[in-house]
């Protein structure tokens, strides 16, 4: 593995993964770097790729590296936007050599077999598909956090609206997240309950003007897809629903 990539693009890729896990398997394919992981509670999943076309130089040989993302993030802590970061695997020492702007760091790798097995991203036939802007999705999630620790995503077939709602001990919140200029496909009314704690972590890497494709169902899991860094970082998140007590 010998990859040169601009710092902010690499950091964007890593931030998406760190919203879910602190250790992961980094797969180095011919076309991209890929991280697929689930959190320890197996509630949230992430699959993210950094395209080879988004790198200054990209040479890989199918390596699978065990990475401590927090240590890698620390090693990049002295880089600035525009810096070119070299990531090179030293096959003798089994360390990832990191270089940028005169700074060098050798990162010890983890045995990939000791890291939680990569999940299969579930293939689910979601009834509703809505495109939303990142800032409206974030507003809905964080607005509901004012009243409760969980939120219900509701899609209404008649009005075409997509809302986040929350009912707390004393306060209630309802926030519309769809936009008139983005397409919605809601053939039937659906509603599912999710943890705001998880949603807050997952929405944090999304930029304000990013278009996010959200798929939901009735007491279904949630999945959303978006792209960052001019389409060079692709992200799919999956979140299991909370079961409402009756």
C-alpha positions as CSV (number, residue, x, y, z in Angstrom):
1,X,0.0,0.0,0.0
2,X,1.3,3.4,-1.0
3,X,-1.3,6.2,-1.1
4,X,-1.0,9.9,-1.2
5,X,-4.1,11.9,-0.4
6,X,-5.0,15.5,0.6
7,X,-5.4,15.8,4.3
8,X,-9.0,17.1,4.5
9,X,-10.2,14.4,2.2
10,X,-8.6,11.7,4.3
11,X,-9.9,13.2,7.5
12,X,-13.5,13.3,6.1
13,X,-13.2,9.6,5.3
14,X,-12.0,8.8,8.8
15,X,-14.5,11.0,10.6
16,X,-17.4,9.1,9.0
17,X,-16.0,5.8,10.4
18,X,-15.2,7.2,13.8
19,X,-18.8,8.2,14.3
20,X,-19.4,4.4,14.7
21,X,-16.2,2.7,15.8
22,X,-12.7,3.3,17.1
23,X,-11.1,0.3,15.6
24,X,-11.7,-1.2,12.1
25,X,-10.5,-3.2,9.2
26,X,-9.3,-1.0,6.3
27,X,-9.6,-2.8,3.0
28,X,-7.3,-1.6,0.3
29,X,-8.9,-2.5,-3.1
30,X,-8.0,-1.6,-6.6
31,X,-10.6,1.2,-6.7
32,X,-10.8,2.5,-3.2
33,X,-10.1,2.3,0.5
34,X,-13.1,0.8,2.3
35,X,-14.3,0.6,5.9
36,X,-17.3,-1.5,6.9
37,X,-18.0,-1.7,10.6
38,X,-20.7,-2.0,13.3
39,X,-20.6,-0.5,16.8
40,X,-20.2,-2.7,19.8
41,X,-23.9,-2.8,20.6
42,X,-24.6,-3.7,16.9
43,X,-27.1,-0.9,16.6
44,X,-25.3,1.3,14.0
45,X,-23.3,0.4,10.9
46,X,-21.2,2.3,8.5
47,X,-19.8,1.5,5.1
48,X,-17.6,4.2,3.6
49,X,-15.2,4.4,0.7
50,X,-12.4,6.8,-0.4
51,X,-12.1,6.5,-4.2
52,X,-8.7,6.1,-5.8
53,X,-9.6,8.9,-8.2
54,X,-9.7,11.2,-5.2
55,X,-6.1,10.5,-4.3
56,X,-2.9,12.0,-5.8
57,X,-1.3,8.6,-5.9
58,X,-2.9,5.2,-5.3
59,X,-1.1,1.8,-5.2
60,X,-2.6,-1.1,-3.3
61,X,-2.3,-4.9,-3.3
62,X,-5.5,-6.0,-1.6
63,X,-4.2,-5.4,1.9
64,X,-6.5,-5.6,4.9
65,X,-5.1,-3.5,7.8
66,X,-6.3,-3.4,11.4
67,X,-6.5,0.3,12.3
68,X,-6.9,2.1,15.6
69,X,-8.8,5.1,14.2
70,X,-8.2,7.3,17.3
71,X,-4.4,6.9,17.0
72,X,-4.5,7.5,13.3
73,X,-6.5,10.7,14.0
74,X,-4.0,11.8,16.5
75,X,-1.2,11.2,14.1
76,X,-2.9,13.5,11.6
77,X,-3.5,16.2,14.2
78,X,-0.7,18.4,13.0
79,X,-1.7,18.4,9.4
80,X,-3.5,21.3,7.6
81,X,-5.9,21.6,4.7
82,X,-3.9,21.2,1.5
83,X,-1.2,19.0,3.0
84,X,-0.5,15.8,1.1
85,X,-0.5,12.8,3.4
86,X,1.5,9.7,2.5
87,X,0.2,6.4,3.8
88,X,2.6,3.5,3.2
89,X,2.6,0.0,4.6
90,X,6.0,-1.2,5.8
91,X,5.6,-5.0,5.3
92,X,8.7,-5.8,7.4
93,X,7.7,-3.9,10.5
94,X,3.9,-4.2,9.9
95,X,3.5,-0.5,10.6
96,X,1.7,2.2,8.6
97,X,4.1,4.9,7.8
98,X,2.5,8.4,7.8
99,X,4.3,11.4,6.4
100,X,3.2,15.0,5.7
101,X,4.8,18.4,5.7
102,X,8.0,17.1,7.3
103,X,6.1,15.1,10.0
104,X,6.6,11.4,10.2
105,X,4.7,8.8,12.3
106,X,4.9,5.0,12.3
107,X,1.5,3.6,13.4
108,X,1.4,0.1,14.8
109,X,-1.3,-2.0,13.2
110,X,-3.8,-4.3,14.9
111,X,-4.3,-7.9,13.9
112,X,-7.4,-7.7,11.6
113,X,-8.7,-11.0,13.0
114,X,-8.9,-9.5,16.5
115,X,-11.4,-6.8,15.3
116,X,-15.1,-7.4,15.2
117,X,-16.2,-9.1,12.0
118,X,-17.5,-6.7,9.3
119,X,-21.3,-6.7,9.0
120,X,-23.3,-7.5,6.0
121,X,-25.1,-4.3,5.0
122,X,-28.7,-5.5,5.0
123,X,-30.7,-5.5,1.8
124,X,-34.1,-4.2,2.9
125,X,-37.1,-3.2,0.8
126,X,-37.8,0.2,2.3
127,X,-41.3,1.7,1.6
128,X,-40.3,5.3,1.7
129,X,-37.4,7.2,0.1
130,X,-36.7,10.8,0.8
131,X,-34.0,13.2,-0.2
132,X,-33.1,15.8,2.4
133,X,-30.4,18.4,2.9
134,X,-27.8,17.7,5.7
135,X,-28.7,20.9,7.6
136,X,-32.4,20.0,7.7
137,X,-31.7,16.5,8.9
138,X,-29.4,17.8,11.6
139,X,-31.9,20.4,12.7
140,X,-34.6,17.7,13.0
141,X,-32.4,15.4,15.1
142,X,-30.9,18.0,17.4
143,X,-34.2,19.8,17.7
144,X,-35.8,16.6,19.0
145,X,-33.0,16.2,21.5
146,X,-34.4,19.2,23.3
147,X,-37.3,17.2,24.5
148,X,-36.3,13.5,24.5
149,X,-33.5,10.9,24.0
150,X,-35.3,9.3,21.1
151,X,-37.1,10.6,18.0
152,X,-39.7,9.2,15.6
153,X,-39.1,9.6,11.9
154,X,-42.5,9.9,10.2
155,X,-43.2,10.0,6.5
156,X,-46.7,11.0,5.4
157,X,-48.0,9.7,2.0
158,X,-50.8,12.3,1.7
159,X,-48.8,15.4,2.4
160,X,-45.4,14.1,1.3
161,X,-43.8,15.5,4.5
162,X,-41.0,13.9,6.3
163,X,-40.8,14.8,10.0
164,X,-38.8,14.1,13.2
165,X,-41.0,14.2,16.3
166,X,-40.3,13.6,19.9
167,X,-42.4,13.4,23.1
168,X,-40.7,14.1,26.4
169,X,-42.0,14.2,29.9
170,X,-43.2,17.8,29.6
171,X,-42.4,18.9,26.0
172,X,-43.1,17.8,22.5
173,X,-41.3,18.6,19.2
174,X,-42.2,18.2,15.5
175,X,-39.8,19.3,12.8
176,X,-40.2,19.0,9.1
177,X,-37.1,17.8,7.3
178,X,-38.0,17.5,3.7
179,X,-37.6,20.3,1.1
180,X,-39.8,21.2,-1.8
181,X,-36.9,21.2,-4.3
182,X,-35.9,17.6,-3.4
183,X,-37.7,14.5,-4.5
184,X,-39.7,12.3,-2.1
185,X,-41.2,8.9,-2.7
186,X,-43.7,8.0,0.1
187,X,-46.3,5.6,-1.2
188,X,-47.5,4.8,2.3
189,X,-47.4,6.4,5.8
190,X,-44.5,5.0,7.8
191,X,-43.1,5.7,11.3
192,X,-40.1,4.3,13.2
193,X,-38.4,5.2,16.5
194,X,-34.6,5.8,16.9
195,X,-32.1,6.8,19.5
196,X,-31.1,10.4,19.2
197,X,-27.7,9.6,20.7
198,X,-26.8,7.4,17.7
199,X,-28.4,9.7,15.2
200,X,-26.4,12.7,16.5
201,X,-23.2,10.8,16.0
202,X,-24.2,9.7,12.5
203,X,-25.4,13.1,11.3
204,X,-22.3,15.0,12.5
205,X,-20.0,14.4,9.5
206,X,-22.7,15.4,7.0
207,X,-22.2,18.9,5.5
208,X,-25.0,21.4,5.5
209,X,-25.7,21.4,1.7
210,X,-25.1,17.7,1.2
211,X,-28.1,15.8,-0.3
212,X,-28.9,12.7,1.8
213,X,-31.0,9.8,0.5
214,X,-33.0,8.6,3.6
215,X,-34.9,5.3,3.5
216,X,-37.4,4.4,6.2
217,X,-40.3,2.1,6.9
218,X,-42.9,1.3,9.5
219,X,-40.9,0.1,12.6
220,X,-38.1,-0.5,10.2
221,X,-34.4,0.2,10.4
222,X,-33.1,3.4,8.9
223,X,-30.5,3.7,6.2
224,X,-29.1,6.8,4.5
225,X,-26.6,7.4,1.8
226,X,-24.6,10.5,0.9
227,X,-21.3,11.7,-0.7
228,X,-18.7,14.1,0.5
229,X,-15.4,15.6,-0.9
230,X,-16.7,16.1,-4.4
231,X,-18.1,12.6,-4.6
232,X,-14.8,10.9,-3.6
233,X,-16.1,9.8,-0.2
234,X,-19.3,7.7,-0.3
235,X,-21.2,6.8,2.9
236,X,-23.9,4.4,3.8
237,X,-25.2,4.3,7.4
238,X,-27.7,1.8,8.9
239,X,-29.4,2.2,12.2
240,X,-31.6,-0.3,14.0
241,X,-34.9,1.0,15.4
242,X,-35.9,1.3,19.0
243,X,-38.8,-0.8,20.1
244,X,-41.5,1.4,21.6
245,X,-42.9,0.1,24.9
246,X,-46.6,-0.6,24.9
